[in-house]
């Protein structure tokens, strides 16, 4: 059975990354350039060369046989904007991947909506606009939603999925199934500025920059701390899960201390932490926190998490033998 056809409108960095993802998975992909170009500009050759480059990089890392690169590239066809109607009409999924400028997105979405077939699912890749502000430019908003990919799209598994109010549940499920079929990990979130990862990431990066500015540590030492502390930890356990693991009471007291010691309310814990404290829902030890551990084998759960840590230590050759 041939995988469903994919049309990607926008041949920039994100569009090329998505073409890599779906072509690698065997989908026929139409990559459509949405920009007016100067005479003689060969965007197709440029896009093909970049996709070939990322495929060759992945092959050099041992992820697949380099001899398969040309066959994967053959799954991608390159088109100008004049081919949008034809390519969109026959696609099962269409990705809008044009620049983050509403004046650019509006006419492209309108053109995609007019050309799309009666069952075509349309998704934006916006990292800026809320899905509701884009859905109004489409004649069938029930088949539209946002999929926020993290760069590099061909490598990072996560895709943040934001349905609009009018998005039909079956549209969301079909889109999630498509993402999972190509090895991605979709997470559902409400339309909200910053989605999940960029919102968390902005706070983390700004705080790191402040520490460099304040002379708390050098950039190199902060990066070492985040790679081998935060990064290592959160590769094995989720951030909210870790609140429960360590205890919401620990976060409560640590937040109060930092707020007072550093004289800044940005370190204050949100009200939900106080409410959990008041009800005794402080996490794993209490049997309930953000997650409910009732009926769960907590010893087995702890072992599962620690096994992930040990596997990472082995991977990085940091699991040393006992010094007997």
KEKE-3310 file (N, C-alpha, C; in steps of 0.2 Angstrom, whole numbers, plus 5000, padded with zeros to 4 digits):
npx = (5004:5003:5010:5001:5000:5010:5009:5019:5020:5030:5047:5058:5069:5061:5051:5060:5065:5054:5051:5062:5059:5046:5049:5059:5052:5045:5034:5026:5031:5027:5036:5033:5038:5035:5038:5041:5053:5069:5074:5081:5084:5087:5078:5074:5085:5093:5086:5085:5098:5101:5092:5097:5110:5106:5101:5113:5121:5114:5115:5129:5130:5126:5113:5105:5108:5119:5117:5104:5100:5098:5086:5077:5077:5071:5058:5053:5046:5049:5042:5035:5025:5015:5010:5003:4989:4986:4995:4991:4978:4977:4983:4985:4988:4992:5005:5008:5021:5027:5035:5035:5024:5010:5004:5009:5006:4991:4986:4992:4986:4973:4973:4978:4967:4956:4960:4962:4957:4941:4944:4956:4968:4974:4988:4996:5013:5017:5026:5023:5010:4993:4983:4969:4969:4973:4965:4953:4955:4952:4941:4936:4938:4937:4945:4958:4973:4986:5004:5017:5034:5050:5066:5081:5069:5070:5076:5073:5061:5049:5033:5022:5005:4992:4975:4962:4947:4937:4942:4940:4938:4942:4951:4962:4966:4969:4980:4989:4991:4998:5010:5015:5017:5028:5038:5038:5034:5020:5012:4999:4992:4984:4980:4992:5003:5019:5018:5023:5037:5045:5040:5045:5058:5062:5062:5072:5084:5085:5087:5100:5108:5107:5114:5127:5129:5129:5140:5140:5144:5154:5150:5154:5154:5141:5135:5140:5134:5120:5120:5125:5117:5103:5100:5103:5096:5082:5081:5077:5066:5051:5047:5037:5034:5045:5044:5034:5042:5053:5046:5033:5033:5047:5050:5041:5047:5060:5058:5053:5064:5073:5066:5067:5081:5086:5079:5068:5053:5051:5055:5045:5034:5020:5002:4997:5006:5005:4992:4992:5001:4993:4983:4990:4995:5008:5016:5026:5029:5018:5008:5000:5001:5004:5002:4992:4996:4990:4987:4997:5013:5025:5038:5042:5040:5050:5061:5061:5063:5076:5083:5083:5092:5103:5106:5109:5120:5129:5129:5136:5148:5150:5147:5155:5166:5165:5177:5186)
npy = (4994:5011:5024:5039:5054:5068:5086:5100:5117:5129:5131:5132:5132:5124:5118:5110:5101:5094:5088:5079:5071:5065:5059:5050:5041:5035:5042:5049:5065:5082:5096:5113:5128:5144:5157:5171:5171:5177:5178:5164:5158:5143:5135:5122:5114:5118:5115:5102:5098:5102:5094:5081:5083:5083:5070:5062:5066:5059:5046:5044:5044:5031:5028:5023:5014:5022:5020:5020:5033:5040:5034:5038:5052:5052:5051:5064:5078:5093:5109:5125:5139:5139:5127:5124:5122:5109:5100:5101:5097:5083:5078:5070:5075:5092:5103:5119:5130:5142:5159:5167:5178:5186:5192:5185:5172:5172:5173:5161:5151:5153:5150:5136:5131:5133:5124:5112:5094:5086:5078:5082:5085:5099:5108:5120:5125:5135:5144:5155:5161:5160:5145:5148:5161:5158:5148:5155:5158:5148:5138:5126:5124:5113:5103:5108:5111:5115:5111:5111:5110:5105:5111:5103:5097:5084:5077:5079:5072:5077:5084:5097:5098:5108:5109:5119:5127:5123:5112:5095:5081:5069:5073:5078:5065:5058:5065:5064:5050:5050:5057:5048:5037:5040:5040:5051:5060:5065:5078:5084:5101:5116:5130:5142:5155:5151:5138:5122:5118:5129:5139:5134:5133:5146:5153:5145:5148:5162:5163:5156:5165:5176:5172:5170:5184:5189:5184:5172:5159:5153:5153:5140:5132:5133:5127:5114:5110:5110:5101:5089:5088:5095:5091:5077:5072:5075:5068:5056:5058:5066:5084:5089:5076:5075:5084:5077:5066:5071:5078:5089:5098:5100:5108:5119:5124:5127:5136:5147:5150:5154:5165:5174:5175:5179:5190:5191:5190:5181:5168:5163:5150:5143:5145:5132:5124:5127:5124:5110:5107:5111:5101:5089:5083:5079:5072:5057:5050:5053:5047:5054:5067:5078:5068:5052:5040:5029:5012:5009:5001:5007:5004:4997:5007:5017:5009:5008:5021:5023:5014:5019:5030:5023:5016:5027:5032:5021:5022:5034:5030:5032:5025:5019:5006:4998:5005:4994)
npz = (5000:4995:5004:5009:4999:5001:5002:5002:5006:5003:5002:5011:5025:5035:5026:5018:5028:5032:5020:5020:5031:5027:5014:5017:5025:5015:5008:4994:4990:4987:4985:4986:4980:4987:4985:4975:4963:4957:4939:4933:4945:4953:4963:4965:4963:4973:4984:4983:4984:4997:5005:5001:5007:5021:5022:5018:5029:5039:5035:5036:5049:5052:5051:5040:5025:5014:5000:4998:4997:4985:4981:4991:4989:4976:4980:4981:4973:4965:4964:4957:4962:4953:4952:4963:4964:4957:4964:4977:4977:4975:4986:5002:5014:5018:5021:5027:5026:5025:5027:5044:5043:5043:5032:5022:5025:5024:5010:5005:5013:5010:4996:4997:5004:4995:4984:4990:4992:4996:5007:5012:5024:5032:5038:5047:5050:5059:5071:5078:5077:5083:5081:5079:5073:5061:5055:5051:5038:5030:5021:5026:5041:5050:5045:5048:5057:5069:5068:5076:5073:5079:5076:5071:5060:5054:5063:5077:5088:5093:5090:5092:5093:5089:5089:5082:5088:5079:5074:5068:5078:5072:5063:5070:5076:5064:5060:5070:5069:5057:5060:5070:5062:5055:5064:5073:5089:5094:5104:5112:5113:5119:5109:5112:5117:5113:5114:5121:5123:5117:5126:5139:5136:5133:5146:5152:5144:5145:5158:5159:5152:5160:5171:5166:5163:5176:5181:5188:5183:5170:5152:5147:5158:5163:5152:5153:5165:5161:5151:5157:5169:5169:5156:5155:5166:5161:5150:5154:5162:5163:5165:5173:5179:5186:5196:5204:5207:5215:5224:5227:5238:5240:5229:5232:5244:5239:5229:5236:5244:5234:5228:5239:5242:5230:5227:5218:5210:5200:5203:5211:5216:5206:5209:5209:5215:5228:5231:5229:5240:5251:5250:5252:5241:5236:5228:5222:5234:5242:5236:5227:5216:5203:5195:5198:5209:5214:5216:5208:5206:5214:5217:5206:5197:5201:5198:5185:5180:5185:5178:5165:5168:5171:5159:5151:5157:5154:5140:5138:5143:5157:5167:5180:5187:5203:5215:5221)
capx = (5000:5007:5009:4998:5004:5011:5011:5022:5020:5036:5053:5063:5072:5056:5049:5065:5066:5048:5052:5066:5055:5041:5052:5063:5047:5042:5029:5027:5031:5028:5038:5031:5041:5029:5041:5043:5060:5072:5075:5087:5085:5086:5077:5073:5092:5096:5082:5087:5105:5100:5089:5102:5115:5104:5101:5119:5123:5111:5118:5135:5129:5124:5105:5103:5113:5120:5115:5097:5099:5094:5079:5073:5076:5066:5051:5052:5046:5049:5037:5034:5019:5010:5008:5000:4982:4987:4998:4987:4971:4978:4987:4981:4990:4996:5009:5010:5028:5029:5038:5030:5022:5003:5002:5011:5002:4984:4984:4994:4981:4967:4975:4978:4960:4952:4963:4962:4951:4936:4946:4963:4970:4979:4991:5002:5019:5018:5028:5021:5003:4988:4979:4962:4969:4974:4959:4948:4957:4951:4934:4935:4942:4937:4951:4964:4976:4993:5009:5024:5040:5056:5072:5080:5063:5071:5080:5069:5055:5043:5029:5017:4999:4987:4969:4958:4941:4933:4945:4936:4942:4945:4957:4968:4968:4973:4987:4993:4993:5003:5016:5018:5019:5035:5043:5037:5031:5015:5009:4993:4992:4979:4983:4994:5009:5025:5016:5026:5044:5048:5039:5049:5065:5064:5064:5079:5089:5086:5091:5107:5111:5108:5119:5133:5130:5130:5146:5139:5148:5156:5145:5156:5152:5133:5133:5142:5129:5114:5121:5125:5113:5096:5099:5104:5090:5076:5081:5074:5060:5048:5048:5031:5035:5051:5041:5032:5047:5057:5041:5031:5035:5054:5049:5038:5052:5066:5055:5052:5071:5076:5063:5069:5088:5088:5075:5065:5047:5051:5056:5040:5030:5014:4997:4995:5010:5003:4986:4994:5004:4988:4979:4995:4996:5015:5020:5026:5029:5012:5004:4997:5003:5001:5000:4989:5000:4986:4986:5003:5019:5029:5045:5044:5041:5056:5066:5060:5066:5083:5086:5084:5098:5109:5107:5112:5127:5132:5130:5141:5154:5151:5146:5162:5165:5167:5184:5188)
capy = (5000:5017:5029:5045:5059:5074:5092:5105:5123:5133:5127:5135:5127:5119:5114:5105:5097:5090:5084:5074:5066:5060:5055:5045:5036:5032:5045:5054:5072:5088:5102:5118:5134:5149:5163:5174:5171:5181:5174:5160:5155:5136:5133:5115:5111:5120:5112:5095:5097:5102:5087:5076:5084:5080:5062:5060:5066:5054:5040:5044:5042:5024:5027:5019:5013:5027:5018:5022:5040:5042:5032:5043:5058:5052:5052:5071:5082:5100:5113:5132:5141:5138:5120:5123:5119:5102:5096:5101:5094:5076:5077:5068:5080:5098:5107:5126:5131:5149:5163:5169:5184:5185:5194:5180:5166:5173:5171:5154:5147:5153:5146:5129:5129:5132:5119:5105:5090:5086:5075:5084:5088:5105:5110:5125:5124:5141:5144:5161:5163:5155:5142:5151:5166:5155:5144:5159:5159:5142:5136:5120:5124:5107:5099:5111:5112:5117:5106:5114:5105:5108:5110:5101:5093:5077:5074:5080:5068:5080:5089:5100:5098:5112:5109:5124:5125:5120:5106:5089:5076:5064:5077:5077:5058:5056:5069:5061:5044:5051:5058:5042:5032:5042:5040:5057:5059:5071:5080:5089:5107:5121:5136:5146:5158:5148:5131:5119:5118:5136:5143:5132:5135:5154:5154:5142:5151:5168:5162:5155:5171:5180:5169:5172:5191:5190:5181:5166:5154:5154:5149:5133:5128:5132:5122:5107:5109:5109:5094:5083:5089:5095:5087:5070:5070:5076:5063:5050:5059:5073:5090:5088:5070:5075:5087:5072:5062:5074:5081:5096:5102:5102:5114:5124:5127:5129:5142:5152:5152:5158:5171:5179:5176:5183:5196:5192:5186:5176:5162:5161:5144:5145:5143:5125:5120:5129:5120:5103:5107:5111:5095:5084:5080:5082:5068:5050:5048:5054:5043:5058:5074:5080:5061:5048:5034:5024:5006:5008:4998:5012:5002:4995:5013:5019:5005:5009:5027:5023:5010:5024:5034:5019:5015:5033:5032:5016:5025:5039:5027:5036:5020:5016:5000:5000:5005:4989)
capz = (5000:4995:5009:5007:4996:5005:4999:5007:5003:5007:5001:5015:5030:5038:5021:5017:5034:5032:5014:5022:5035:5024:5009:5021:5027:5009:5006:4989:4993:4982:4988:4982:4982:4988:4984:4969:4962:4951:4934:4933:4952:4953:4970:4965:4963:4979:4989:4982:4987:5005:5007:5000:5012:5027:5021:5018:5035:5043:5033:5038:5056:5052:5052:5035:5020:5010:4994:4998:4997:4979:4981:4995:4985:4971:4982:4982:4967:4966:4960:4958:4965:4948:4952:4969:4964:4955:4969:4984:4976:4976:4992:5008:5019:5015:5026:5025:5029:5023:5033:5049:5041:5042:5025:5017:5026:5023:5004:5004:5016:5006:4990:4999:5006:4988:4980:4993:4991:5001:5013:5013:5030:5031:5044:5047:5054:5063:5078:5081:5077:5086:5076:5078:5068:5054:5053:5048:5031:5027:5020:5030:5047:5053:5043:5049:5064:5068:5070:5078:5073:5082:5071:5064:5059:5052:5069:5083:5087:5095:5086:5096:5089:5092:5085:5083:5091:5074:5071:5070:5082:5068:5059:5075:5076:5058:5060:5075:5067:5052:5064:5073:5057:5052:5070:5077:5095:5094:5110:5111:5118:5117:5106:5118:5114:5115:5115:5127:5123:5117:5132:5144:5133:5133:5153:5153:5140:5148:5165:5158:5150:5166:5175:5163:5164:5183:5183:5192:5180:5163:5148:5146:5164:5163:5147:5155:5170:5158:5147:5162:5174:5167:5150:5157:5170:5158:5145:5157:5166:5161:5170:5178:5182:5191:5202:5209:5209:5220:5229:5226:5244:5239:5224:5236:5248:5235:5226:5241:5246:5228:5228:5244:5241:5224:5227:5212:5210:5195:5206:5215:5213:5204:5214:5209:5220:5235:5232:5231:5247:5256:5250:5253:5235:5235:5223:5222:5241:5245:5232:5222:5215:5196:5193:5203:5209:5217:5213:5204:5209:5215:5217:5199:5193:5202:5195:5177:5179:5187:5173:5160:5170:5170:5152:5148:5159:5150:5133:5138:5146:5163:5173:5182:5191:5210:5217:5226)
cpx = (5004:5005:5005:5002:5004:5013:5014:5023:5025:5042:5059:5065:5067:5053:5053:5065:5060:5048:5056:5062:5050:5044:5056:5058:5043:5036:5031:5026:5032:5030:5037:5034:5035:5032:5042:5050:5063:5074:5081:5088:5083:5084:5076:5080:5094:5092:5084:5093:5105:5097:5094:5108:5113:5103:5108:5122:5120:5114:5125:5136:5127:5117:5102:5109:5113:5117:5108:5095:5095:5087:5074:5072:5071:5059:5049:5052:5046:5045:5037:5027:5013:5007:5004:4993:4982:4989:4994:4981:4972:4982:4982:4982:4994:4999:5010:5016:5031:5032:5032:5028:5015:5001:5004:5007:4994:4983:4986:4989:4975:4968:4974:4970:4955:4954:4962:4956:4947:4938:4953:4963:4975:4982:4996:5007:5021:5021:5026:5014:4998:4984:4972:4963:4971:4968:4954:4949:4955:4944:4932:4939:4942:4942:4958:4966:4983:4998:5015:5029:5046:5062:5078:5074:5065:5074:5076:5063:5049:5040:5023:5011:4994:4981:4966:4951:4936:4936:4941:4941:4946:4951:4963:4970:4972:4980:4991:4996:4998:5010:5019:5020:5026:5040:5043:5033:5026:5013:5004:4993:4987:4983:4985:5001:5015:5024:5019:5033:5047:5046:5044:5057:5067:5066:5071:5084:5090:5089:5098:5111:5112:5113:5126:5134:5132:5137:5146:5143:5149:5150:5147:5154:5144:5131:5134:5136:5122:5114:5121:5121:5105:5095:5099:5098:5083:5076:5077:5068:5057:5048:5043:5032:5040:5049:5038:5037:5051:5052:5039:5033:5042:5054:5046:5044:5058:5064:5055:5059:5074:5073:5066:5077:5090:5084:5071:5059:5046:5052:5050:5036:5023:5008:4996:4999:5008:4996:4988:4997:4998:4984:4984:4996:5003:5019:5020:5026:5022:5007:5000:5000:5000:4999:4997:4993:4996:4985:4992:5009:5024:5037:5047:5044:5048:5062:5067:5064:5074:5086:5087:5091:5104:5111:5110:5119:5131:5134:5135:5148:5155:5149:5152:5161:5167:5174:5185:5195)
cpy = (5006:5022:5035:5050:5065:5080:5097:5112:5128:5128:5129:5129:5122:5115:5108:5099:5092:5085:5078:5069:5062:5056:5049:5039:5033:5036:5049:5061:5077:5094:5108:5125:5140:5156:5165:5174:5175:5176:5170:5156:5148:5134:5126:5112:5112:5116:5104:5093:5098:5096:5082:5077:5081:5073:5059:5060:5061:5047:5039:5042:5035:5023:5023:5018:5019:5026:5019:5029:5043:5040:5036:5049:5058:5052:5060:5074:5089:5104:5121:5133:5139:5131:5118:5119:5111:5098:5096:5097:5086:5074:5075:5073:5086:5102:5114:5128:5137:5153:5165:5176:5183:5187:5189:5173:5166:5170:5164:5150:5147:5149:5138:5127:5128:5126:5112:5101:5089:5082:5077:5087:5093:5107:5115:5123:5130:5140:5151:5163:5157:5152:5145:5157:5164:5151:5148:5160:5153:5140:5130:5119:5117:5102:5103:5111:5114:5111:5109:5110:5109:5106:5107:5096:5086:5073:5074:5076:5072:5084:5091:5101:5102:5112:5116:5122:5121:5113:5100:5084:5071:5067:5076:5070:5056:5059:5066:5054:5045:5052:5052:5037:5034:5043:5046:5055:5066:5072:5085:5095:5112:5126:5141:5148:5154:5140:5128:5120:5125:5140:5141:5134:5142:5155:5151:5146:5158:5168:5160:5161:5176:5178:5171:5180:5193:5187:5175:5160:5156:5151:5142:5129:5127:5127:5115:5105:5107:5102:5088:5083:5089:5090:5079:5068:5070:5072:5057:5051:5066:5078:5089:5082:5071:5079:5082:5068:5064:5076:5088:5101:5104:5109:5120:5128:5130:5136:5148:5155:5156:5165:5176:5180:5180:5189:5197:5187:5180:5169:5159:5155:5146:5143:5136:5121:5121:5125:5113:5102:5106:5104:5088:5080:5082:5077:5060:5047:5048:5050:5047:5065:5077:5073:5057:5042:5028:5018:5005:5005:5003:5010:5000:5002:5016:5016:5007:5016:5027:5018:5014:5028:5029:5017:5021:5034:5027:5019:5030:5037:5031:5031:5016:5010:5002:5000:5001:4989)
cpz = (5000:5000:5006:5004:5001:5001:5004:5003:5006:5006:5005:5020:5033:5032:5019:5022:5034:5026:5016:5026:5031:5018:5012:5023:5021:5006:4999:4991:4987:4986:4984:4985:4982:4987:4977:4968:4956:4946:4934:4940:4951:4960:4970:4966:4970:4985:4989:4985:4994:5008:5006:5005:5019:5027:5021:5025:5040:5041:5035:5046:5057:5053:5046:5030:5015:5002:4993:4997:4991:4978:4985:4992:4980:4973:4982:4975:4969:4961:4962:4960:4960:4948:4959:4969:4962:4961:4975:4983:4977:4982:4998:5014:5016:5021:5023:5029:5026:5029:5038:5048:5039:5035:5020:5018:5024:5016:5002:5007:5012:4999:4991:5000:4999:4984:4983:4992:4997:5008:5015:5020:5029:5038:5043:5052:5059:5070:5082:5082:5080:5080:5074:5073:5061:5051:5050:5041:5027:5026:5024:5036:5051:5051:5043:5056:5063:5071:5070:5078:5076:5077:5075:5064:5058:5058:5075:5083:5088:5090:5091:5092:5093:5087:5087:5086:5086:5072:5073:5073:5077:5064:5064:5075:5070:5057:5064:5073:5061:5055:5067:5068:5054:5058:5074:5084:5096:5102:5109:5116:5115:5114:5112:5115:5117:5115:5121:5127:5122:5123:5138:5142:5134:5141:5154:5150:5143:5154:5164:5156:5156:5170:5172:5164:5171:5186:5188:5190:5173:5159:5147:5152:5165:5158:5149:5160:5167:5154:5152:5168:5172:5161:5151:5161:5165:5151:5147:5161:5164:5167:5175:5182:5188:5197:5207:5211:5215:5226:5228:5232:5243:5234:5228:5240:5244:5232:5230:5243:5240:5227:5233:5243:5235:5223:5221:5212:5205:5197:5210:5212:5211:5209:5215:5214:5227:5236:5233:5238:5252:5256:5251:5247:5232:5230:5225:5230:5244:5241:5227:5222:5208:5193:5199:5203:5213:5213:5208:5209:5209:5214:5210:5195:5194:5199:5187:5176:5180:5181:5167:5161:5169:5163:5148:5150:5155:5143:5133:5142:5153:5169:5175:5187:5198:5211:5223:5228)
residu = (UNK:UNK:UNK:UNK:UNK:UNK:UNK:UNK:UNK:UNK:UNK:UNK:UNK:UNK:UNK:UNK:UNK:UNK:UNK:UNK:UNK:UNK:UNK:UNK:UNK:UNK:UNK:UNK:UNK:UNK:UNK:UNK:UNK:UNK:UNK:UNK:UNK:UNK:UNK:UNK:UNK:UNK:UNK:UNK:UNK:UNK:UNK:UNK:UNK:UNK:UNK:UNK:UNK:UNK:UNK:UNK:UNK:UNK:UNK:UNK:UNK:UNK:UNK:UNK:UNK:UNK:UNK:UNK:UNK:UNK:UNK:UNK:UNK:UNK:UNK:UNK:UNK:UNK:UNK:UNK:UNK:UNK:UNK:UNK:UNK:UNK:UNK:UNK:UNK:UNK:UNK:UNK:UNK:UNK:UNK:UNK:UNK:UNK:UNK:UNK:UNK:UNK:UNK:UNK:UNK:UNK:UNK:UNK:UNK:UNK:UNK:UNK:UNK:UNK:UNK:UNK:UNK:UNK:UNK:UNK:UNK:UNK:UNK:UNK:UNK:UNK:UNK:UNK:UNK:UNK:UNK:UNK:UNK:UNK:UNK:UNK:UNK:UNK:UNK:UNK:UNK:UNK:UNK:UNK:UNK:UNK:UNK:UNK:UNK:UNK:UNK:UNK:UNK:UNK:UNK:UNK:UNK:UNK:UNK:UNK:UNK:UNK:UNK:UNK:UNK:UNK:UNK:UNK:UNK:UNK:UNK:UNK:UNK:UNK:UNK:UNK:UNK:UNK:UNK:UNK:UNK:UNK:UNK:UNK:UNK:UNK:UNK:UNK:UNK:UNK:UNK:UNK:UNK:UNK:UNK:UNK:UNK:UNK:UNK:UNK:UNK:UNK:UNK:UNK:UNK:UNK:UNK:UNK:UNK:UNK:UNK:UNK:UNK:UNK:UNK:UNK:UNK:UNK:UNK:UNK:UNK:UNK:UNK:UNK:UNK:UNK:UNK:UNK:UNK:UNK:UNK:UNK:UNK:UNK:UNK:UNK:UNK:UNK:UNK:UNK:UNK:UNK:UNK:UNK:UNK:UNK:UNK:UNK:UNK:UNK:UNK:UNK:UNK:UNK:UNK:UNK:UNK:UNK:UNK:UNK:UNK:UNK:UNK:UNK:UNK:UNK:UNK:UNK:UNK:UNK:UNK:UNK:UNK:UNK:UNK:UNK:UNK:UNK:UNK:UNK:UNK:UNK:UNK:UNK:UNK:UNK:UNK:UNK:UNK:UNK:UNK:UNK:UNK:UNK:UNK:UNK:UNK:UNK:UNK:UNK:UNK:UNK:UNK:UNK:UNK:UNK:UNK:UNK:UNK:UNK:UNK:UNK:UNK:UNK:UNK:UNK:UNK:UNK:UNK:UNK:UNK:UNK:UNK:UNK)
# end
